[in-house]
Amino acid sequence: MLLLPLLTLLALPFCQALISKDQAREELTKLAAANNGVVNVDEHTFELLTLPDREWSSTIVFTAMDPRRKCGPCKGFQPAYDSVAKAWTKVAQEHRNQHFFGYANFEDAMTVFQKVGIQSAPLVYLYPATEGPYKAPSGRTTPLVYDFSGGFDAEPLAQYLSRHTPVPIPYKPPVDWMKYATIGATLLIAVTALRVISPLLKSRWVWAIGTVLTILTMTGGFMFVRIREMPYTGNDGQWIAAGYQNQFGQETQVVGLLYGLLSASFLMLTMVAPYQTSPRRQQWQVWLWSAVICIIFSVLVSLFRVKNRGYPFKLLI
Amino acid sequence: MATKAYTLPTDIPTETVTNIRSLLRIVSLALISAAAISSRLFAVVNFESIIHEFDPWFNYRATRLLAAKGFYAFWNWFDPTAWYPLGRVVGGTIYPGLMATSGVIYNVLHALNLPVDIRNICVLLAPGFSALTAWSTYMFTKELKDESAGLLAAAFIGIVPGYISRSVAGSYDNEAIAIFLLMFTFFCWIKALKLGSAFFGTLAALFYFYMVAAWGGYAFITNMIPLHALTLILMGRFSSRLYVAYSSWYAIGTLASMQVPFVGFQPVRTSEHMAALGVFGLLQIIAFSELVRSHVSSKQFQTLLYASVIGMGVLGFSGIVGLTYKGWIAPWTGRFYSLWDTGYAKKYIPIIASVSEHQPTAWPSFFMDLHILIFLFPAGVVMCFSKLRDEHIFVILYSVVASYFAGVMVRLMLTLTPVVCVSAAVALSSLLDTYIDPTEPVLEEGESAESEATPQDPTKKVKKTTPPSNSGSFGEYLARFTGNTDKPRGIFGVSNRLIVLFNTFGMLVFFVIHCTWVTSNAYSSPSVVLASTGADGNAHIIDDFREAYYWLRQNTPEDTVVMSWWDYGYQIAGMANRTTLVDNNTWNNTHIATVGKAMSSPEEVAYPILRKHDVDYVLIIFGGLIGYSGDDINKFLWMVRIAQGVWPDEIQEPNYFTKTGEYRVDDRASETMKNSLMYKMSYYRFNELFGGQQAVDRVRGQQMPKEGPVLDYIEEAFTSENWIVRIYQVRKEDLLGRDLKVANAFEQGRKRKKTKPPVRRRALA
């Protein structure tokens, strides 16, 4: 007699869990549909998204969009995340409900941040399904962290998430009409202006200037700055980066300018001074350019000494 | 009669002058060669006659086999001890030029009854070839300007650090001979183009073949020469000379290059080679149309001809595109593509991105490697523009392309160096010509109508294609601008000459001092043997690597499998003669990732991997004790990254950082980091060394936790004097079938904790 209530009592948590699981899915589906596929995370929705016995997986971005937080990458990344979430809304109903996208802003979900222990942003956590047909094959239930080493773009994110979603995310990068338009316009202008600029194109000195400028930028370490995405100057206004294999954007300009000045002085001595008709003026030029070479070269060497502390030689300064 | 700034003896017959000049040239070249060779011997003098770095150890090993067993054995060599258990077909996966060169030298010397050791040939090959490089640079520059510029260029390339860095004694790498081949091929090409000579074209093709057999950088030549030819066509300088030179070079060079097994059919199947093929086709079309045009006068026919020529060009181009699309021609990929799309390597081929010589170049490297040449270089390029013969266009193109490549990758500084030397020599020798010439200009008010008949170079066709106003030299331009005369006059007085010459001389002296300092301090370290200077100024040699490798050689069975990160694969094979899992020939990403996974996983996950690969010993490099920064903990993130590329679910880079995103090894290090095999092996028993005091890692500058890591599945086998190399032996399965962790706990008398999860995995027997 007593057994039956006891059994019902025992079964109660299961029923509750079962109900709340379905309820949660329903609620999440509604929330996602209302907001372009993204569920805004607060304490309650976080519980729903990461239910311990969830049959769905969920992706949550932890970010700090408030301007006071000054999180540049967060702002840069958010459109990419939104577009991936939006792409997910296009898949069929039965798959769409197996994966949810959450958006946790620090200002709105501080307790969640504390609970998960997030100390930096942006972060993308992927909570795999713990039960059901879409359970991770490895049996993993703890969240995976997305690695931003591939950049803050949408495409690598979509690729990464597609490995864990029931069907691949149908993300397609938007066609960059602006880029095509610019290329087309440039071409058009170039073709129409060909008649006007053709003397320029045929002039060897235009090419010479272009060549020399390219060489100076390259030997000034421009590609280093570009590939390593070095800032123009340091945070504290320093324009010389510490270390031998390191440099800021401004150094490229300064070093290129120094190289250019030295080169120009040599050219002046070789190609201009001999054309002078007046001995006085020629002497003046020779002295000037020789002095420029001495001084600028000393500056260059002392700049190099700053970069390479062990360098033992110096000139005037 | 013009006055002279200083008097020269006039009673010497011209014949004597010519003879003395050529004698001086020979003597100077000999001295330059001597300087080039001797400045590369710092490494031998400071240390000993030893092979350097990593790759040279493999080259040395292959050469030893070639010398001992002959060419066919070398050609068919299958090396079962590399890439265990896969093995490596060496003959088909290397550029054999370097080894073949040493083998020939070895055999010639032995035929002359000079019993030179093969190691000494390998060690001294690079300095020897640097003398040849100096000579070929002299020949090349002579074609551009004259002998004096050639001598300057030879002197520059002889001692410039940018080239010495890859060619000191002991640096037995492909680059050692490749730069000579590069310069000589370019010289032959210029000569062929100048003379329209099929002989020099063939010679260029033969040296191109030698280059293909010697270095993967041959693709630089494969694209430079077509680029030059194409530019000449676009400038309206097509000539039968160009046609003969290019066709002979391309036809013979391509066929010859396909004989190298490693290259095979690549010249017709990959995009890197398509430019050469395309330009070859274009030249045939143009030559054909020129031929027809010379025979037909009808204007309509010519229009038709032009249309058909353009149509054929478009057809050919779309054919190449179509073949690429269909997959017959491999699209741009791999190392070469990463030069254009600089983010490509980091995304898709982390192994390439991880190599330190593939990093972009910051400006101090340029200055360190080239010193005064780096700013003479643009001046020389401008002077090339003022002459603008065909060969000058080559130098201009070369300088732009090479300076871009050198900026993208540190190691490509090597290809930039020759052109910098050449054009700096052109600039400096023009300066010296102007200021040494004793002729004083004539002071006159009214410019008499002097003869306009300046001697025209026959090859200088630019006058026809450009308006006359553009054909002047830079000096004339500026002179008109500043209101001076438009003809060079010369330099007045001795003082002007002296100041410039003194200035130049001072800079050259500084250059020599700089080069000597850089060579002896920065580029002569073998990196197998390290040197440090003690507080009292005494040099202290750190020989941990060889100590450890010889330990392996003496104390382990011959078929022992040693696992290490790939950097040390060649050295282990070369010095310890043991089987390795991965080595510096990074062809199999998955295999390397497997090693990376084993290193970055916890012990119990790594153990089955180690056992499956029959690993007996694990070798790691640890610099925390003496502050050697190139150790494995600093390379560790690359192992993680490469492993993550293959097992993204199991290995994740962020887990190895602290919560705040720092890379730490002390108390605050993340759990994943602390549990990883690499961390444990590096810091195992490190605390005991400090006798109860706080242990400090000198590379990272961090204080280590009080409790050191515990190892269950492997045990320490050997640690070298300065702890740089640590070798661990992988334990065999427990005889009672227990998990090794449990067995260890039992032996130490600890009770098995019931709460701990039981054995997770049994290793595969």
Interface residues (C-beta under 8 A of the other chain):
Chain A: G117 Q119 S120 A136 S138 R140 L144 V145 D147 S149 G150 G151 Y160 R163 P199 K202 S203 R204 W205 W207 A208 T211 V212 T214 I215 L216 M218 T219 G220 G221 F222 M223 F224 R226 I227 R228 Y244 Q245 N246 Q247 E251 T252 V255 L258 Y259 G260 L262 S263 A264 F266 L267 L269 T270 M271 V272 A273 P274 Y275 Q276 T277 P279 Q282 Q283 V286 W287 S290 I293 C294 F297 L300 F304 K307 N308 G310 P312 F313 L315
Chain B: T342 G343 K346 K347 Q359 P360 T361 A362 W363 P364 S365 F366 F367 M368 I372 I374 F375 L376 F377 P378 A379 V381 V382 M383 F385 S386 L388 I396 S399 V400 S403 Y404 A406 G407 V408 A427 S430 L431 T434 Y435 L443 V462 T465 T466 P467 N470 S473 F474 G475 E476 Y477 L478 A479 T482 N484 T485 D486 K487 P488 R489 G490 I491 F492 G493 S495 N496 I499 V500 N503 M507 F510 I513 H514 W517 N521 R641 Q644 P648 D649 E650 Q652 E653 P654 N655 K659 T660 G661
